[in-house]
Amino acid sequence: MNIHNNLTGSKVLVTGGQGFVAQHLNLSLSSIGAKVYTLDIIPPKHSSNNPNVIQITSDILDFESMELIFKKIKPDFVFHLAAKVSVLDSEKFPDEYILINEDGSENIATLCAQYNVKKVIFFSTGGAMYNYHFTINEKTKPNPISVYGRNKLNAEIIMNKILLKSHSNFSIIRPANIYGPSINYNHWKPHGVIDIFIKNMMEKNDVIIFGDCSRDYIYVEDVIKIAIATLFLDIPIVLAGSGKSINTKDLFHKISKYLHYDLDPIIKNIRHNEVKSISFNVDKVIESLSIMDLVLLDEGLLRTINQLKKNYKDIL
Ligand SMILES: NC(=O)c1ccc[n+]([C@@H]2O[C@H](COP(=O)([O-])OP(=O)(O)OC[C@H]3O[C@@H](n4cnc5c(N)ncnc54)[C@H](O)[C@@H]3O)[C@@H](O)[C@H]2O)c1
């Protein structure tokens, strides 16, 4: 299947468009011929210099404004990424998280059904969906322990219920921990463990490791490849991981070596409602999406470190 031919000239709405993952998605979609309408509650920091990426500022909770946007654009495809994304904050502000992650997703699904969007892709979570210490696959029963994880599972159920009765196809992506360089380093903030380690090590600060955990880290461009390939396949749930799990201490040592950081980490207990260890079996995904050559962790870390070093002056 030639994704390029299928997307040329099509209109794609991306929610959460100013976010870390969506910025990569915007670029990839526009480079393969789609007209991208990228929407976020945060106004863009720069006007788009890409005529095929149109930036929109709106709140997914504002149904009337969102309806006007759907009415005007009539998107062929929707990627729903807008969300509150911190496991720790979700425990502190559960109401806000339920509102945006569940009610906001309900709005998006309702409008996709109403405006006959051909395919809807929802970015759920893989990292916070399970609470297992072994390898999970598509058949593993979700068991989220955090508010954020439960939000995402509820949103999957809500969206599925609405879209099942519509003409829109629906797929859910459950990504592991996504890492990689950012597209834009203005007002950059560390995004997850790998960014936090790199930034602290570059600044010669202490690095804290919470608990004896192992996680699966997937390079951001691999997630985008998987998400775009899913557009044209009838797969309900896609586990997007690297298939390899690494202990946080080993990750610390890998990054220390690249950055010549010689302090020992500070070890603390695992934080409330964080998943201890998880590993994804992604054989089926790789086979059904024909995605080869996922970026290896060492290569991905080097690319992330090098980009951050290059842009470091912009984040100070
Ligand atoms: N980064 C990861 O490791 C990871 C892992 C698994 C799943 N995910 C999921 O992938 C998606 C993208 O994650 P990310 O890392 O890019 O997060 P991000 O925080 O960088 O992006 C989310 C974006 O959603 C926007 N947003 C929040 N509330 C909104 C609202 N009411 N209306 C419109 N926009 C709103 C934010 O302003 C932000 O730009 C999220 O749905 C997240 O849950 C991310």
The ligand as an SDF file (V2000), in Angstrom:
LIG
                    3D

 44 48  0  0  0  0  0  0  0  0999 V2000
    5.0310   11.2680   25.3580 N   0  0  0  0  0  0  0  0  0  0  0  0
    4.7990   10.0300   25.7470 C   0  0  0  0  0  0  0  0  0  0  0  0
    5.6900    9.3430   26.2790 O   0  0  0  0  0  0  0  0  0  0  0  0
    3.4280    9.4000   25.5370 C   0  0  0  0  0  0  0  0  0  0  0  0
    3.2870    8.0410   25.8280 C   0  0  0  0  0  0  0  0  0  0  0  0
    2.0340    7.4520   25.6480 C   0  0  0  0  0  0  0  0  0  0  0  0
    0.9780    8.1970   25.1790 C   0  0  0  0  0  0  0  0  0  0  0  0
    1.1330    9.5150   24.8980 N   0  0  0  0  0  0  0  0  0  0  0  0
   -0.0140   10.2780   24.4070 C   0  0  0  0  0  0  0  0  0  0  0  0
    0.3450   10.9220   23.2010 O   0  0  0  0  0  0  0  0  0  0  0  0
   -0.3100   12.1950   23.1070 C   0  0  0  0  0  0  0  0  0  0  0  0
    0.7190   13.2870   22.8630 C   0  0  0  0  0  0  0  0  0  0  0  0
    1.6240   13.3150   23.9500 O   0  0  0  0  0  0  0  0  0  0  0  0
    2.7910   14.3760   24.0700 P   0  0  0  0  0  0  0  0  0  0  0  0
    3.8870   13.6960   24.7740 O   0  0  0  0  0  0  0  0  0  0  0  0
    3.0420   15.0130   22.7650 O   0  0  0  0  0  0  0  0  0  0  0  0
    2.1340   15.4250   25.0850 O   0  0  0  0  0  0  0  0  0  0  0  0
    2.1530   17.0350   25.0750 P   0  0  0  0  0  0  0  0  0  0  0  0
    1.7710   17.4760   26.4400 O   0  0  0  0  0  0  0  0  0  0  0  0
    3.4530   17.5320   24.5290 O   0  0  0  0  0  0  0  0  0  0  0  0
    0.9980   17.3820   24.0420 O   0  0  0  0  0  0  0  0  0  0  0  0
   -0.3610   17.4070   24.3960 C   0  0  0  0  0  0  0  0  0  0  0  0
   -0.9420   18.6850   23.8110 C   0  0  0  0  0  0  0  0  0  0  0  0
   -2.3590   18.6960   24.0890 O   0  0  0  0  0  0  0  0  0  0  0  0
   -2.7070   20.0630   24.2880 C   0  0  0  0  0  0  0  0  0  0  0  0
   -3.9760   20.1850   25.0080 N   0  0  0  0  0  0  0  0  0  0  0  0
   -4.1990   19.9290   26.3140 C   0  0  0  0  0  0  0  0  0  0  0  0
   -5.4670   20.2340   26.6390 N   0  0  0  0  0  0  0  0  0  0  0  0
   -6.0610   20.6670   25.5070 C   0  0  0  0  0  0  0  0  0  0  0  0
   -7.3670   21.1490   25.2070 C   0  0  0  0  0  0  0  0  0  0  0  0
   -8.3120   21.2340   26.1530 N   0  0  0  0  0  0  0  0  0  0  0  0
   -7.6450   21.5090   23.9230 N   0  0  0  0  0  0  0  0  0  0  0  0
   -6.6850   21.4600   22.9620 C   0  0  0  0  0  0  0  0  0  0  0  0
   -5.4270   21.0420   23.1950 N   0  0  0  0  0  0  0  0  0  0  0  0
   -5.1150   20.6490   24.4620 C   0  0  0  0  0  0  0  0  0  0  0  0
   -1.5350   20.6300   25.0830 C   0  0  0  0  0  0  0  0  0  0  0  0
   -1.5080   22.0580   25.0320 O   0  0  0  0  0  0  0  0  0  0  0  0
   -0.3440   19.9630   24.4360 C   0  0  0  0  0  0  0  0  0  0  0  0
    0.2450   20.7850   23.4450 O   0  0  0  0  0  0  0  0  0  0  0  0
   -1.0870   12.3870   24.4050 C   0  0  0  0  0  0  0  0  0  0  0  0
   -2.4350   12.0450   24.1830 O   0  0  0  0  0  0  0  0  0  0  0  0
   -0.4280   11.3990   25.3520 C   0  0  0  0  0  0  0  0  0  0  0  0
   -1.3280   10.9440   26.3370 O   0  0  0  0  0  0  0  0  0  0  0  0
    2.3520   10.1530   25.0610 C   0  0  0  0  0  0  0  0  0  0  0  0
  1  2  1  0
  2  3  2  0
  2  4  1  0
  4  5  1  0
  4 44  2  0
  5  6  2  0
  6  7  1  0
  7  8  2  0
  8  9  1  0
  8 44  1  0
  9 10  1  0
  9 42  1  0
 10 11  1  0
 11 12  1  0
 11 40  1  0
 12 13  1  0
 13 14  1  0
 14 15  2  0
 14 16  1  0
 14 17  1  0
 17 18  1  0
 18 19  2  0
 18 20  1  0
 18 21  1  0
 21 22  1  0
 22 23  1  0
 23 24  1  0
 23 38  1  0
 24 25  1  0
 25 26  1  0
 25 36  1  0
 26 27  1  0
 26 35  1  0
 27 28  2  0
 28 29  1  0
 29 30  1  0
 29 35  2  0
 30 31  1  0
 30 32  2  0
 32 33  1  0
 33 34  2  0
 34 35  1  0
 36 37  1  0
 36 38  1  0
 38 39  1  0
 40 41  1  0
 40 42  1  0
 42 43  1  0
M  CHG  2   8   1  16  -1
M  END
$$$$
